[in-house]
């Protein structure tokens, strides 16, 4: 399992790839548990934690990107966008 600081250093595409692989691995582990061939039951919890951490880092990056865009956009344009969203 990767540490969260290592996850934060990765690019979005790489995080998405890791997330997809972790979810597939979780499905495999759950199938092993059902068939009784899973040796260590804690691996499921560890994999769920890894998925949660990766998802959290992805969301942090999205929020940071949105904040950067809002900071760079002119105030008038942001006000127009907010008004357009509230009307629909």
PDB file of N, CA, C and O in Angstrom, chain B, residues numbered from 101:
ATOM      1  N   UNK B 101       0.849  -1.182   0.000  1.00  0.00           N
ATOM      2  CA  UNK B 101       0.000   0.000   0.000  1.00  0.00           C
ATOM      3  C   UNK B 101       0.890   1.238   0.000  1.00  0.00           C
ATOM      4  O   UNK B 101       1.887   1.304   0.719  1.00  0.00           O
ATOM      5  N   UNK B 102       0.518   2.203  -0.807  1.00  0.00           N
ATOM      6  CA  UNK B 102       1.264   3.441  -0.948  1.00  0.00           C
ATOM      7  C   UNK B 102       0.904   4.427   0.149  1.00  0.00           C
ATOM      8  O   UNK B 102      -0.223   4.441   0.644  1.00  0.00           O
ATOM      9  N   UNK B 103       1.866   5.244   0.519  1.00  0.00           N
ATOM     10  CA  UNK B 103       1.566   6.297   1.486  1.00  0.00           C
ATOM     11  C   UNK B 103       0.875   7.444   0.759  1.00  0.00           C
ATOM     12  O   UNK B 103       1.061   7.634  -0.443  1.00  0.00           O
ATOM     13  N   UNK B 104       0.086   8.196   1.493  1.00  0.00           N
ATOM     14  CA  UNK B 104      -0.723   9.249   0.877  1.00  0.00           C
ATOM     15  C   UNK B 104       0.154  10.339   0.273  1.00  0.00           C
ATOM     16  O   UNK B 104      -0.220  10.939  -0.734  1.00  0.00           O
ATOM     17  N   UNK B 105       1.312  10.605   0.869  1.00  0.00           N
ATOM     18  CA  UNK B 105       2.189  11.634   0.307  1.00  0.00           C
ATOM     19  C   UNK B 105       2.733  11.200  -1.055  1.00  0.00           C
ATOM     20  O   UNK B 105       2.973  12.041  -1.922  1.00  0.00           O
ATOM     21  N   UNK B 106       2.929   9.889  -1.249  1.00  0.00           N
ATOM     22  CA  UNK B 106       3.357   9.391  -2.552  1.00  0.00           C
ATOM     23  C   UNK B 106       2.233   9.523  -3.577  1.00  0.00           C
ATOM     24  O   UNK B 106       2.482   9.805  -4.749  1.00  0.00           O
ATOM     25  N   UNK B 107       1.001   9.317  -3.129  1.00  0.00           N
ATOM     26  CA  UNK B 107      -0.146   9.473  -4.028  1.00  0.00           C
ATOM     27  C   UNK B 107      -0.288  10.920  -4.490  1.00  0.00           C
ATOM     28  O   UNK B 107      -0.633  11.176  -5.643  1.00  0.00           O
ATOM     29  N   UNK B 108      -0.023  11.860  -3.592  1.00  0.00           N
ATOM     30  CA  UNK B 108      -0.166  13.276  -3.941  1.00  0.00           C
ATOM     31  C   UNK B 108       0.849  13.717  -4.993  1.00  0.00           C
ATOM     32  O   UNK B 108       0.621  14.703  -5.694  1.00  0.00           O
ATOM     33  N   UNK B 109       1.958  13.006  -5.111  1.00  0.00           N
ATOM     34  CA  UNK B 109       2.982  13.348  -6.094  1.00  0.00           C
ATOM     35  C   UNK B 109       2.641  12.843  -7.495  1.00  0.00           C
ATOM     36  O   UNK B 109       3.263  13.262  -8.471  1.00  0.00           O
ATOM     37  N   UNK B 110       1.672  11.957  -7.600  1.00  0.00           N
ATOM     38  CA  UNK B 110       1.328  11.363  -8.892  1.00  0.00           C
ATOM     39  C   UNK B 110       0.370  12.255  -9.679  1.00  0.00           C
ATOM     40  O   UNK B 110      -0.357  13.072  -9.114  1.00  0.00           O
ATOM     41  N   UNK B 111       0.392  12.074 -10.984  1.00  0.00           N
ATOM     42  CA  UNK B 111      -0.501  12.805 -11.881  1.00  0.00           C
ATOM     43  C   UNK B 111      -1.896  12.183 -11.843  1.00  0.00           C
ATOM     44  O   UNK B 111      -2.070  11.048 -11.399  1.00  0.00           O
ATOM     45  N   UNK B 112      -2.877  12.939 -12.311  1.00  0.00           N
ATOM     46  CA  UNK B 112      -4.274  12.501 -12.284  1.00  0.00           C
ATOM     47  C   UNK B 112      -4.478  11.192 -13.053  1.00  0.00           C
ATOM     48  O   UNK B 112      -5.164  10.291 -12.570  1.00  0.00           O
ATOM     49  N   UNK B 113      -3.896  11.085 -14.228  1.00  0.00           N
ATOM     50  CA  UNK B 113      -4.052   9.881 -15.039  1.00  0.00           C
ATOM     51  C   UNK B 113      -3.503   8.645 -14.350  1.00  0.00           C
ATOM     52  O   UNK B 113      -4.098   7.569 -14.406  1.00  0.00           O
ATOM     53  N   UNK B 114      -2.377   8.810 -13.708  1.00  0.00           N
ATOM     54  CA  UNK B 114      -1.769   7.694 -12.994  1.00  0.00           C
ATOM     55  C   UNK B 114      -2.623   7.288 -11.784  1.00  0.00           C
ATOM     56  O   UNK B 114      -2.744   6.105 -11.469  1.00  0.00           O
ATOM     57  N   UNK B 115      -3.206   8.277 -11.120  1.00  0.00           N
ATOM     58  CA  UNK B 115      -4.089   7.988  -9.986  1.00  0.00           C
ATOM     59  C   UNK B 115      -5.337   7.232 -10.445  1.00  0.00           C
ATOM     60  O   UNK B 115      -5.788   6.302  -9.777  1.00  0.00           O
ATOM     61  N   UNK B 116      -5.884   7.635 -11.579  1.00  0.00           N
ATOM     62  CA  UNK B 116      -7.060   6.940 -12.111  1.00  0.00           C
ATOM     63  C   UNK B 116      -6.734   5.487 -12.447  1.00  0.00           C
ATOM     64  O   UNK B 116      -7.540   4.586 -12.214  1.00  0.00           O
ATOM     65  N   UNK B 117      -5.544   5.276 -12.995  1.00  0.00           N
ATOM     66  CA  UNK B 117      -5.109   3.918 -13.319  1.00  0.00           C
ATOM     67  C   UNK B 117      -4.956   3.091 -12.040  1.00  0.00           C
ATOM     68  O   UNK B 117      -5.399   1.944 -11.985  1.00  0.00           O
ATOM     69  N   UNK B 118      -4.331   3.672 -11.017  1.00  0.00           N
ATOM     70  CA  UNK B 118      -4.176   2.977  -9.738  1.00  0.00           C
ATOM     71  C   UNK B 118      -5.532   2.650  -9.117  1.00  0.00           C
ATOM     72  O   UNK B 118      -5.724   1.570  -8.559  1.00  0.00           O
ATOM     73  N   UNK B 119      -6.464   3.586  -9.219  1.00  0.00           N
ATOM     74  CA  UNK B 119      -7.798   3.393  -8.660  1.00  0.00           C
ATOM     75  C   UNK B 119      -8.525   2.245  -9.359  1.00  0.00           C
ATOM     76  O   UNK B 119      -9.161   1.416  -8.708  1.00  0.00           O
ATOM     77  N   UNK B 120      -8.427   2.204 -10.665  1.00  0.00           N
ATOM     78  CA  UNK B 120      -9.070   1.133 -11.428  1.00  0.00           C
ATOM     79  C   UNK B 120      -8.487  -0.228 -11.050  1.00  0.00           C
ATOM     80  O   UNK B 120      -9.223  -1.195 -10.854  1.00  0.00           O
ATOM     81  N   UNK B 121      -7.151  -0.292 -10.949  1.00  0.00           N
ATOM     82  CA  UNK B 121      -6.497  -1.547 -10.579  1.00  0.00           C
ATOM     83  C   UNK B 121      -6.879  -1.973  -9.161  1.00  0.00           C
ATOM     84  O   UNK B 121      -7.104  -3.156  -8.903  1.00  0.00           O
ATOM     85  N   UNK B 122      -6.950  -1.011  -8.249  1.00  0.00           N
ATOM     86  CA  UNK B 122      -7.293  -1.326  -6.860  1.00  0.00           C
ATOM     87  C   UNK B 122      -8.725  -1.842  -6.757  1.00  0.00           C
ATOM     88  O   UNK B 122      -9.000  -2.765  -5.990  1.00  0.00           O
ATOM     89  N   UNK B 123      -9.627  -1.258  -7.518  1.00  0.00           N
ATOM     90  CA  UNK B 123     -11.020  -1.715  -7.486  1.00  0.00           C
ATOM     91  C   UNK B 123     -11.152  -3.135  -8.042  1.00  0.00           C
ATOM     92  O   UNK B 123     -11.913  -3.946  -7.516  1.00  0.00           O
ATOM     93  N   UNK B 124     -10.404  -3.425  -9.111  1.00  0.00           N
ATOM     94  CA  UNK B 124     -10.419  -4.784  -9.655  1.00  0.00           C
ATOM     95  C   UNK B 124      -9.846  -5.775  -8.647  1.00  0.00           C
ATOM     96  O   UNK B 124     -10.370  -6.878  -8.487  1.00  0.00           O
ATOM     97  N   UNK B 125      -8.783  -5.384  -7.978  1.00  0.00           N
ATOM     98  CA  UNK B 125      -8.168  -6.233  -6.964  1.00  0.00           C
ATOM     99  C   UNK B 125      -9.140  -6.475  -5.801  1.00  0.00           C
ATOM    100  O   UNK B 125      -9.202  -7.582  -5.267  1.00  0.00           O
ATOM    101  N   UNK B 126      -9.888  -5.458  -5.416  1.00  0.00           N
ATOM    102  CA  UNK B 126     -10.863  -5.601  -4.336  1.00  0.00           C
ATOM    103  C   UNK B 126     -11.944  -6.616  -4.710  1.00  0.00           C
ATOM    104  O   UNK B 126     -12.350  -7.430  -3.880  1.00  0.00           O
ATOM    105  N   UNK B 127     -12.400  -6.567  -5.938  1.00  0.00           N
ATOM    106  CA  UNK B 127     -13.400  -7.537  -6.399  1.00  0.00           C
ATOM    107  C   UNK B 127     -12.822  -8.947  -6.325  1.00  0.00           C
ATOM    108  O   UNK B 127     -13.494  -9.879  -5.882  1.00  0.00           O
ATOM    109  N   UNK B 128     -11.580  -9.094  -6.759  1.00  0.00           N
ATOM    110  CA  UNK B 128     -10.925 -10.405  -6.716  1.00  0.00           C
ATOM    111  C   UNK B 128     -10.796 -10.906  -5.276  1.00  0.00           C
ATOM    112  O   UNK B 128     -11.044 -12.079  -4.995  1.00  0.00           O
ATOM    113  N   UNK B 129     -10.407 -10.012  -4.372  1.00  0.00           N
ATOM    114  CA  UNK B 129     -10.265 -10.391  -2.966  1.00  0.00           C
ATOM    115  C   UNK B 129     -11.601 -10.805  -2.358  1.00  0.00           C
ATOM    116  O   UNK B 129     -11.670 -11.764  -1.589  1.00  0.00           O
ATOM    117  N   UNK B 130     -12.661 -10.080  -2.704  1.00  0.00           N
ATOM    118  CA  UNK B 130     -13.983 -10.429  -2.177  1.00  0.00           C
ATOM    119  C   UNK B 130     -14.446 -11.787  -2.702  1.00  0.00           C
ATOM    120  O   UNK B 130     -15.097 -12.545  -1.983  1.00  0.00           O
ATOM    121  N   UNK B 131     -14.110 -12.092  -3.957  1.00  0.00           N
ATOM    122  CA  UNK B 131     -14.458 -13.402  -4.503  1.00  0.00           C
ATOM    123  C   UNK B 131     -13.687 -14.500  -3.777  1.00  0.00           C
ATOM    124  O   UNK B 131     -14.234 -15.565  -3.493  1.00  0.00           O
ATOM    125  N   UNK B 132     -12.426 -14.238  -3.481  1.00  0.00           N
ATOM    126  CA  UNK B 132     -11.626 -15.211  -2.742  1.00  0.00           C
ATOM    127  C   UNK B 132     -12.200 -15.439  -1.345  1.00  0.00           C
ATOM    128  O   UNK B 132     -12.201 -16.566  -0.850  1.00  0.00           O
ATOM    129  N   UNK B 133     -12.684 -14.380  -0.714  1.00  0.00           N
ATOM    130  CA  UNK B 133     -13.276 -14.522   0.616  1.00  0.00           C
ATOM    131  C   UNK B 133     -14.520 -15.408   0.555  1.00  0.00           C
ATOM    132  O   UNK B 133     -14.736 -16.256   1.420  1.00  0.00           O
ATOM    133  N   UNK B 134     -15.331 -15.198  -0.478  1.00  0.00           N
ATOM    134  CA  UNK B 134     -16.561 -15.991  -0.616  1.00  0.00           C
ATOM    135  C   UNK B 134     -16.261 -17.472  -0.860  1.00  0.00           C
ATOM    136  O   UNK B 134     -16.981 -18.346  -0.377  1.00  0.00           O
ATOM    137  N   UNK B 135     -15.197 -17.744  -1.610  1.00  0.00           N
ATOM    138  CA  UNK B 135     -14.852 -19.136  -1.900  1.00  0.00           C
ATOM    139  C   UNK B 135     -14.037 -19.766  -0.782  1.00  0.00           C
ATOM    140  O   UNK B 135     -13.821 -20.978  -0.778  1.00  0.00           O
ATOM    141  N   UNK B 136     -13.584 -18.957   0.163  1.00  0.00           N
ATOM    142  CA  UNK B 136     -12.831 -19.485   1.295  1.00  0.00           C
ATOM    143  C   UNK B 136     -11.345 -19.619   1.046  1.00  0.00           C
ATOM    144  O   UNK B 136     -10.643 -20.236   1.848  1.00  0.00           O
ATOM    145  N   UNK B 137     -10.847 -19.061  -0.038  1.00  0.00           N
ATOM    146  CA  UNK B 137      -9.420 -19.192  -0.338  1.00  0.00           C
ATOM    147  C   UNK B 137      -8.603 -17.964   0.057  1.00  0.00           C
ATOM    148  O   UNK B 137      -7.413 -17.896  -0.249  1.00  0.00           O
ATOM    149  N   UNK B 138      -9.212 -17.004   0.721  1.00  0.00           N
ATOM    150  CA  UNK B 138      -8.491 -15.803   1.143  1.00  0.00           C
ATOM    151  C   UNK B 138      -7.747 -16.106   2.440  1.00  0.00           C
ATOM    152  O   UNK B 138      -8.358 -16.449   3.452  1.00  0.00           O
ATOM    153  N   UNK B 139      -6.426 -15.975   2.398  1.00  0.00           N
ATOM    154  CA  UNK B 139      -5.601 -16.327   3.554  1.00  0.00           C
ATOM    155  C   UNK B 139      -5.670 -15.266   4.647  1.00  0.00           C
ATOM    156  O   UNK B 139      -5.779 -15.599   5.827  1.00  0.00           O
ATOM    157  N   UNK B 140      -5.606 -13.996   4.265  1.00  0.00           N
ATOM    158  CA  UNK B 140      -5.570 -12.907   5.246  1.00  0.00           C
ATOM    159  C   UNK B 140      -6.752 -11.976   4.996  1.00  0.00           C
ATOM    160  O   UNK B 140      -6.781 -11.254   3.999  1.00  0.00           O
ATOM    161  N   UNK B 141      -7.708 -11.995   5.890  1.00  0.00           N
ATOM    162  CA  UNK B 141      -8.918 -11.192   5.734  1.00  0.00           C
ATOM    163  C   UNK B 141      -8.679  -9.701   5.805  1.00  0.00           C
ATOM    164  O   UNK B 141      -9.504  -8.925   5.322  1.00  0.00           O
ATOM    165  N   UNK B 142      -7.570  -9.277   6.396  1.00  0.00           N
ATOM    166  CA  UNK B 142      -7.298  -7.841   6.528  1.00  0.00           C
ATOM    167  C   UNK B 142      -6.907  -7.201   5.202  1.00  0.00           C
ATOM    168  O   UNK B 142      -6.886  -5.975   5.090  1.00  0.00           O
ATOM    169  N   UNK B 143      -6.598  -8.011   4.204  1.00  0.00           N
ATOM    170  CA  UNK B 143      -6.210  -7.434   2.913  1.00  0.00           C
ATOM    171  C   UNK B 143      -7.368  -6.680   2.268  1.00  0.00           C
ATOM    172  O   UNK B 143      -7.151  -5.711   1.540  1.00  0.00           O
ATOM    173  N   UNK B 144      -8.589  -7.118   2.529  1.00  0.00           N
ATOM    174  CA  UNK B 144      -9.758  -6.418   1.977  1.00  0.00           C
ATOM    175  C   UNK B 144      -9.847  -5.021   2.572  1.00  0.00           C
ATOM    176  O   UNK B 144     -10.058  -4.046   1.851  1.00  0.00           O
ATOM    177  N   UNK B 145      -9.688  -4.925   3.877  1.00  0.00           N
ATOM    178  CA  UNK B 145      -9.737  -3.612   4.536  1.00  0.00           C
ATOM    179  C   UNK B 145      -8.606  -2.712   4.031  1.00  0.00           C
ATOM    180  O   UNK B 145      -8.818  -1.522   3.801  1.00  0.00           O
ATOM    181  N   UNK B 146      -7.426  -3.268   3.860  1.00  0.00           N
ATOM    182  CA  UNK B 146      -6.283  -2.480   3.377  1.00  0.00           C
ATOM    183  C   UNK B 146      -6.549  -1.960   1.961  1.00  0.00           C
ATOM    184  O   UNK B 146      -6.219  -0.819   1.637  1.00  0.00           O
ATOM    185  N   UNK B 147      -7.140  -2.800   1.138  1.00  0.00           N
ATOM    186  CA  UNK B 147      -7.443  -2.395  -0.240  1.00  0.00           C
ATOM    187  C   UNK B 147      -8.515  -1.313  -0.255  1.00  0.00           C
ATOM    188  O   UNK B 147      -8.438  -0.380  -1.055  1.00  0.00           O
ATOM    189  N   UNK B 148      -9.526  -1.427   0.628  1.00  0.00           N
ATOM    190  CA  UNK B 148     -10.561  -0.397   0.725  1.00  0.00           C
ATOM    191  C   UNK B 148      -9.952   0.930   1.169  1.00  0.00           C
ATOM    192  O   UNK B 148     -10.344   1.989   0.679  1.00  0.00           O
ATOM    193  N   UNK B 149      -9.009   0.877   2.081  1.00  0.00           N
ATOM    194  CA  UNK B 149      -8.336   2.086   2.551  1.00  0.00           C
ATOM    195  C   UNK B 149      -7.530   2.719   1.420  1.00  0.00           C
ATOM    196  O   UNK B 149      -7.523   3.940   1.264  1.00  0.00           O
ATOM    197  N   UNK B 150      -6.855   1.888   0.633  1.00  0.00           N
ATOM    198  CA  UNK B 150      -6.084   2.390  -0.506  1.00  0.00           C
ATOM    199  C   UNK B 150      -6.999   3.086  -1.516  1.00  0.00           C
ATOM    200  O   UNK B 150      -6.651   4.141  -2.046  1.00  0.00           O
ATOM    201  N   UNK B 151      -8.158   2.500  -1.779  1.00  0.00           N
ATOM    202  CA  UNK B 151      -9.125   3.093  -2.706  1.00  0.00           C
ATOM    203  C   UNK B 151      -9.616   4.430  -2.162  1.00  0.00           C
ATOM    204  O   UNK B 151      -9.727   5.403  -2.908  1.00  0.00           O
ATOM    205  N   UNK B 152      -9.908   4.481  -0.877  1.00  0.00           N
ATOM    206  CA  UNK B 152     -10.390   5.722  -0.258  1.00  0.00           C
ATOM    207  C   UNK B 152      -9.330   6.816  -0.324  1.00  0.00           C
ATOM    208  O   UNK B 152      -9.650   7.969  -0.613  1.00  0.00           O
ATOM    209  N   UNK B 153      -8.088   6.469  -0.062  1.00  0.00           N
ATOM    210  CA  UNK B 153      -7.018   7.462  -0.109  1.00  0.00           C
ATOM    211  C   UNK B 153      -6.813   7.983  -1.526  1.00  0.00           C
ATOM    212  O   UNK B 153      -6.635   9.184  -1.732  1.00  0.00           O
ATOM    213  N   UNK B 154      -6.838   7.088  -2.494  1.00  0.00           N
ATOM    214  CA  UNK B 154      -6.658   7.495  -3.889  1.00  0.00           C
ATOM    215  C   UNK B 154      -7.804   8.400  -4.328  1.00  0.00           C
ATOM    216  O   UNK B 154      -7.577   9.405  -5.001  1.00  0.00           O
ATOM    217  N   UNK B 155      -9.023   8.052  -3.956  1.00  0.00           N
ATOM    218  CA  UNK B 155     -10.184   8.868  -4.292  1.00  0.00           C
ATOM    219  C   UNK B 155     -10.084  10.244  -3.644  1.00  0.00           C
ATOM    220  O   UNK B 155     -10.433  11.252  -4.259  1.00  0.00           O
ATOM    221  N   UNK B 156      -9.610  10.286  -2.410  1.00  0.00           N
ATOM    222  CA  UNK B 156      -9.450  11.552  -1.696  1.00  0.00           C
ATOM    223  C   UNK B 156      -8.435  12.445  -2.393  1.00  0.00           C
ATOM    224  O   UNK B 156      -8.676  13.640  -2.567  1.00  0.00           O
ATOM    225  N   UNK B 157      -7.308  11.880  -2.792  1.00  0.00           N
ATOM    226  CA  UNK B 157      -6.277  12.669  -3.468  1.00  0.00           C
ATOM    227  C   UNK B 157      -6.797  13.178  -4.811  1.00  0.00           C
ATOM    228  O   UNK B 157      -6.524  14.319  -5.186  1.00  0.00           O
ATOM    229  N   UNK B 158      -7.539  12.349  -5.534  1.00  0.00           N
ATOM    230  CA  UNK B 158      -8.132  12.797  -6.802  1.00  0.00           C
ATOM    231  C   UNK B 158      -9.072  13.976  -6.572  1.00  0.00           C
ATOM    232  O   UNK B 158      -9.048  14.951  -7.324  1.00  0.00           O
ATOM    233  N   UNK B 159      -9.888  13.885  -5.546  1.00  0.00           N
ATOM    234  CA  UNK B 159     -10.829  14.977  -5.243  1.00  0.00           C
ATOM    235  C   UNK B 159     -10.081  16.235  -4.824  1.00  0.00           C
ATOM    236  O   UNK B 159     -10.476  17.339  -5.199  1.00  0.00           O
ATOM    237  N   UNK B 160      -9.005  16.085  -4.053  1.00  0.00           N
ATOM    238  CA  UNK B 160      -8.193  17.240  -3.660  1.00  0.00           C
ATOM    239  C   UNK B 160      -7.658  17.955  -4.896  1.00  0.00           C
ATOM    240  O   UNK B 160      -7.665  19.184  -4.970  1.00  0.00           O
ATOM    241  N   UNK B 161      -7.192  17.164  -5.868  1.00  0.00           N
ATOM    242  CA  UNK B 161      -6.657  17.749  -7.098  1.00  0.00           C
ATOM    243  C   UNK B 161      -7.750  18.474  -7.882  1.00  0.00           C
ATOM    244  O   UNK B 161      -7.493  19.529  -8.462  1.00  0.00           O
ATOM    245  N   UNK B 162      -8.968  17.920  -7.908  1.00  0.00           N
ATOM    246  CA  UNK B 162     -10.084  18.577  -8.593  1.00  0.00           C
ATOM    247  C   UNK B 162     -10.419  19.908  -7.932  1.00  0.00           C
ATOM    248  O   UNK B 162     -10.618  20.914  -8.613  1.00  0.00           O
ATOM    249  N   UNK B 163     -10.480  19.910  -6.610  1.00  0.00           N
ATOM    250  CA  UNK B 163     -10.803  21.134  -5.878  1.00  0.00           C
ATOM    251  C   UNK B 163      -9.725  22.181  -6.105  1.00  0.00           C
ATOM    252  O   UNK B 163     -10.034  23.357  -6.295  1.00  0.00           O
ATOM    253  N   UNK B 164      -8.475  21.768  -6.087  1.00  0.00           N
ATOM    254  CA  UNK B 164      -7.368  22.689  -6.316  1.00  0.00           C
ATOM    255  C   UNK B 164      -7.433  23.274  -7.727  1.00  0.00           C
ATOM    256  O   UNK B 164      -7.186  24.465  -7.920  1.00  0.00           O
ATOM    257  N   UNK B 165      -7.764  22.441  -8.705  1.00  0.00           N
ATOM    258  CA  UNK B 165      -7.874  22.922 -10.083  1.00  0.00           C
ATOM    259  C   UNK B 165      -9.023  23.918 -10.219  1.00  0.00           C
ATOM    260  O   UNK B 165      -8.883  24.934 -10.900  1.00  0.00           O
ATOM    261  N   UNK B 166     -10.157  23.637  -9.578  1.00  0.00           N
ATOM    262  CA  UNK B 166     -11.299  24.555  -9.630  1.00  0.00           C
ATOM    263  C   UNK B 166     -10.959  25.883  -8.973  1.00  0.00           C
ATOM    264  O   UNK B 166     -11.330  26.943  -9.477  1.00  0.00           O
ATOM    265  N   UNK B 167     -10.257  25.829  -7.856  1.00  0.00           N
ATOM    266  CA  UNK B 167      -9.882  27.053  -7.149  1.00  0.00           C
ATOM    267  C   UNK B 167      -8.916  27.880  -7.984  1.00  0.00           C
ATOM    268  O   UNK B 167      -8.989  29.109  -7.986  1.00  0.00           O
ATOM    269  N   UNK B 168      -8.018  27.217  -8.690  1.00  0.00           N
ATOM    270  CA  UNK B 168      -7.062  27.918  -9.539  1.00  0.00           C
ATOM    271  C   UNK B 168      -7.778  28.607 -10.691  1.00  0.00           C
ATOM    272  O   UNK B 168      -7.457  29.746 -11.030  1.00  0.00           O
ATOM    273  N   UNK B 169      -8.745  27.924 -11.295  1.00  0.00           N
ATOM    274  CA  UNK B 169      -9.499  28.505 -12.407  1.00  0.00           C
ATOM    275  C   UNK B 169     -10.292  29.711 -11.923  1.00  0.00           C
ATOM    276  O   UNK B 169     -10.311  30.746 -12.589  1.00  0.00           O
ATOM    277  N   UNK B 170     -10.942  29.590 -10.777  1.00  0.00           N
ATOM    278  CA  UNK B 170     -11.729  30.702 -10.246  1.00  0.00           C
ATOM    279  C   UNK B 170     -10.847  31.890  -9.902  1.00  0.00           C
ATOM    280  O   UNK B 170     -11.246  33.041 -10.079  1.00  0.00           O
ATOM    281  N   UNK B 171      -9.654  31.609  -9.413  1.00  0.00           N
ATOM    282  CA  UNK B 171      -8.735  32.677  -9.025  1.00  0.00           C
ATOM    283  C   UNK B 171      -8.239  33.436 -10.256  1.00  0.00           C
ATOM    284  O   UNK B 171      -8.037  34.649 -10.207  1.00  0.00           O
ATOM    285  N   UNK B 172      -8.045  32.712 -11.354  1.00  0.00           N
ATOM    286  CA  UNK B 172      -7.517  33.329 -12.567  1.00  0.00           C
ATOM    287  C   UNK B 172      -8.602  34.007 -13.404  1.00  0.00           C
ATOM    288  O   UNK B 172      -8.299  34.912 -14.182  1.00  0.00           O
ATOM    289  N   UNK B 173      -9.844  33.591 -13.259  1.00  0.00           N
ATOM    290  CA  UNK B 173     -10.928  34.142 -14.073  1.00  0.00           C
ATOM    291  C   UNK B 173     -11.301  35.536 -13.583  1.00  0.00           C
ATOM    292  O   UNK B 173     -11.255  35.805 -12.382  1.00  0.00           O
ATOM    293  N   UNK B 174     -11.667  36.419 -14.501  1.00  0.00           N
ATOM    294  CA  UNK B 174     -12.122  37.748 -14.096  1.00  0.00           C
ATOM    295  C   UNK B 174     -13.412  37.645 -13.284  1.00  0.00           C
ATOM    296  O   UNK B 174     -14.228  36.753 -13.516  1.00  0.00           O
ATOM    297  N   UNK B 175     -13.588  38.544 -12.352  1.00  0.00           N
ATOM    298  CA  UNK B 175     -14.747  38.496 -11.461  1.00  0.00           C
ATOM    299  C   UNK B 175     -16.064  38.624 -12.213  1.00  0.00           C
ATOM    300  O   UNK B 175     -17.033  37.948 -11.868  1.00  0.00           O
ATOM    301  N   UNK B 176     -16.121  39.460 -13.215  1.00  0.00           N
ATOM    302  CA  UNK B 176     -17.352  39.633 -13.978  1.00  0.00           C
ATOM    303  C   UNK B 176     -17.784  38.350 -14.657  1.00  0.00           C
ATOM    304  O   UNK B 176     -18.973  38.032 -14.693  1.00  0.00           O
ATOM    305  N   UNK B 177     -16.833  37.617 -15.191  1.00  0.00           N
ATOM    306  CA  UNK B 177     -17.148  36.369 -15.873  1.00  0.00           C
ATOM    307  C   UNK B 177     -17.685  35.338 -14.883  1.00  0.00           C
ATOM    308  O   UNK B 177     -18.631  34.616 -15.196  1.00  0.00           O
ATOM    309  N   UNK B 178     -17.095  35.263 -13.701  1.00  0.00           N
ATOM    310  CA  UNK B 178     -17.573  34.331 -12.685  1.00  0.00           C
ATOM    311  C   UNK B 178     -18.996  34.656 -12.265  1.00  0.00           C
ATOM    312  O   UNK B 178     -19.815  33.756 -12.078  1.00  0.00           O
ATOM    313  N   UNK B 179     -19.291  35.945 -12.116  1.00  0.00           N
ATOM    314  CA  UNK B 179     -20.635  36.347 -11.708  1.00  0.00           C
ATOM    315  C   UNK B 179     -21.648  35.943 -12.773  1.00  0.00           C
ATOM    316  O   UNK B 179     -22.743  35.484 -12.449  1.00  0.00           O
ATOM    317  N   UNK B 180     -21.285  36.113 -14.050  1.00  0.00           N
ATOM    318  CA  UNK B 180     -22.179  35.719 -15.136  1.00  0.00           C
ATOM    319  C   UNK B 180     -22.423  34.213 -15.121  1.00  0.00           C
ATOM    320  O   UNK B 180     -23.548  33.762 -15.335  1.00  0.00           O
ATOM    321  N   UNK B 181     -21.363  33.428 -14.867  1.00  0.00           N
ATOM    322  CA  UNK B 181     -21.508  31.975 -14.840  1.00  0.00           C
ATOM    323  C   UNK B 181     -22.404  31.544 -13.685  1.00  0.00           C
ATOM    324  O   UNK B 181     -23.244  30.660 -13.852  1.00  0.00           O
ATOM    325  N   UNK B 182     -22.235  32.153 -12.524  1.00  0.00           N
ATOM    326  CA  UNK B 182     -23.060  31.806 -11.370  1.00  0.00           C
ATOM    327  C   UNK B 182     -24.519  32.167 -11.625  1.00  0.00           C
ATOM    328  O   UNK B 182     -25.421  31.411 -11.265  1.00  0.00           O
ATOM    329  N   UNK B 183     -24.751  33.326 -12.248  1.00  0.00           N
ATOM    330  CA  UNK B 183     -26.114  33.739 -12.565  1.00  0.00           C
ATOM    331  C   UNK B 183     -26.756  32.765 -13.548  1.00  0.00           C
ATOM    332  O   UNK B 183     -27.932  32.425 -13.415  1.00  0.00           O
ATOM    333  N   UNK B 184     -25.984  32.322 -14.530  1.00  0.00           N
ATOM    334  CA  UNK B 184     -26.501  31.388 -15.522  1.00  0.00           C
ATOM    335  C   UNK B 184     -26.849  30.050 -14.873  1.00  0.00           C
ATOM    336  O   UNK B 184     -27.834  29.416 -15.252  1.00  0.00           O
ATOM    337  N   UNK B 185     -26.054  29.619 -13.903  1.00  0.00           N
ATOM    338  CA  UNK B 185     -26.325  28.352 -13.218  1.00  0.00           C
ATOM    339  C   UNK B 185     -27.589  28.433 -12.378  1.00  0.00           C
ATOM    340  O   UNK B 185     -28.356  27.471 -12.316  1.00  0.00           O
ATOM    341  N   UNK B 186     -27.812  29.561 -11.736  1.00  0.00           N
ATOM    342  CA  UNK B 186     -28.984  29.680 -10.865  1.00  0.00           C
ATOM    343  C   UNK B 186     -30.273  29.801 -11.664  1.00  0.00           C
ATOM    344  O   UNK B 186     -31.337  29.434 -11.164  1.00  0.00           O
ATOM    345  N   UNK B 187     -30.205  30.303 -12.886  1.00  0.00           N
ATOM    346  CA  UNK B 187     -31.398  30.456 -13.718  1.00  0.00           C
ATOM    347  C   UNK B 187     -31.862  29.130 -14.290  1.00  0.00           C
ATOM    348  O   UNK B 187     -33.046  28.963 -14.581  1.00  0.00           O
ATOM    349  N   UNK B 188     -30.942  28.181 -14.458  1.00  0.00           N
ATOM    350  CA  UNK B 188     -31.326  26.900 -15.059  1.00  0.00           C
ATOM    351  C   UNK B 188     -31.729  25.887 -14.054  1.00  0.00           C
ATOM    352  O   UNK B 188     -32.077  24.763 -14.416  1.00  0.00           O
TER     353      UNK B 188
END
